[in-house]
């Protein structure tokens, strides 16, 4: 017999992004040089396109902010998208293309794995 661990309201909160304040925006959605290198895939031949770079940056910044990446990546607050797009010198609208094509959905899944092992992630409890 299956039991529901989260209420429907809690599940909805886990599927999308909450609103973000100015301090959180600056703290969590500012890319360090190391983050930029990771997003650009420097040292590994590069080649990520604008949508992949912005989508990966959104995941990279979301994980330390919320502790997880919501299912609906495209519901990220617009202020966060604009901030990251500016830092990456890409058009903010390219996020709509991230993970949408069949070949990219596999890459999107792989990117999530990369984010979990990326530059900002540490074992729980470490500071």
C-alpha positions in Angstrom: 0.0 0.0 0.0 1.5 3.3 -1.1 1.3 6.3 1.2 1.7 9.9 0.2 4.7 11.5 2.0 4.0 15.1 0.8 0.6 16.8 0.6 -0.5 18.1 -2.9 0.4 21.6 -1.8 3.9 20.6 -0.8 4.4 18.7 -4.0 3.4 21.8 -6.0 6.0 23.8 -4.1 8.7 21.2 -5.0 7.8 21.3 -8.7 8.3 25.1 -9.2 10.3 28.0 -7.9 9.3 30.3 -5.1 9.7 34.1 -5.4 13.2 35.4 -4.8 14.3 38.4 -2.8 17.1 40.8 -3.8 19.6 39.4 -1.3 19.0 35.8 -2.4 19.3 36.8 -6.0 22.7 38.4 -5.5 23.9 35.6 -3.1 22.8 32.6 -5.1 22.7 33.8 -8.7 26.1 35.4 -9.0 28.6 33.2 -10.9 32.2 33.0 -9.7 35.0 32.6 -12.2 35.1 28.8 -11.3 31.3 28.6 -12.0 31.7 30.3 -15.3 34.5 27.8 -16.3 32.3 24.9 -15.3 29.3 26.2 -17.2 31.4 27.0 -20.3 32.9 23.5 -20.0 36.4 25.0 -20.1 39.2 22.4 -20.1 36.9 19.8 -21.6 36.8 21.1 -25.2 34.0 23.6 -24.6 31.2 23.7 -27.0 28.1 24.2 -24.9 25.6 26.4 -26.7 23.8 29.4 -25.1 20.7 27.4 -24.0 22.8 24.7 -22.4 25.0 27.2 -20.6 22.1 29.2 -19.2 20.1 26.0 -18.2 23.2 24.6 -16.5 23.8 27.9 -14.7 20.2 28.0 -13.5 20.6 24.5 -12.0 24.0 25.3 -10.6 22.6 28.3 -8.8 19.3 26.8 -7.7 20.8 23.8 -5.9 22.5 25.8 -3.1 19.5 28.1 -2.9 16.7 25.6 -2.5 18.7 22.4 -1.9 17.1 20.8 -5.0 16.2 21.8 -8.5 12.4 22.0 -9.1 10.9 19.9 -11.9 9.7 23.0 -13.8 13.1 24.5 -14.5 11.4 27.1 -16.7 9.5 28.6 -13.7 12.7 30.1 -12.4 12.2 33.7 -11.3 12.7 36.0 -14.3 15.1 38.2 -12.3 17.4 35.2 -11.8 17.3 34.4 -15.5 18.1 38.0 -16.4 21.0 38.1 -13.9 22.5 34.8 -15.2 22.0 35.7 -18.9 23.8 39.0 -18.3 26.7 37.2 -16.7 26.9 34.7 -19.5 26.3 37.3 -22.3 23.4 35.3 -23.7 19.8 36.2 -24.6 17.5 35.2 -21.6 14.9 33.7 -24.0 17.3 30.8 -24.9 16.3 29.1 -21.6 13.0 28.1 -23.3 15.1 25.9 -25.7 17.0 24.1 -22.8 16.1 20.5 -22.7 13.2 20.8 -25.2 14.7 18.8 -28.1 14.9 15.1 -27.8 18.7 15.0 -27.9 18.9 17.8 -25.3 16.7 16.1 -22.8 19.4 13.4 -22.3 22.0 16.2 -22.0 19.7 18.0 -19.5 19.6 14.9 -17.4 23.4 14.6 -17.7 23.8 18.3 -16.8 21.8 17.7 -13.6 24.3 15.0 -12.7 27.2 17.4 -13.5 25.6 20.0 -11.2 25.5 17.6 -8.3 29.2 17.0 -8.7 30.1 20.5 -9.7 32.0 23.3 -8.1 29.4 24.5 -5.6 28.3 21.2 -4.2 29.5 19.8 -0.9 28.5 16.9 1.3 25.6 17.7 3.6 26.7 19.3 6.8 30.0 20.7 5.5 30.5 24.4 5.3 
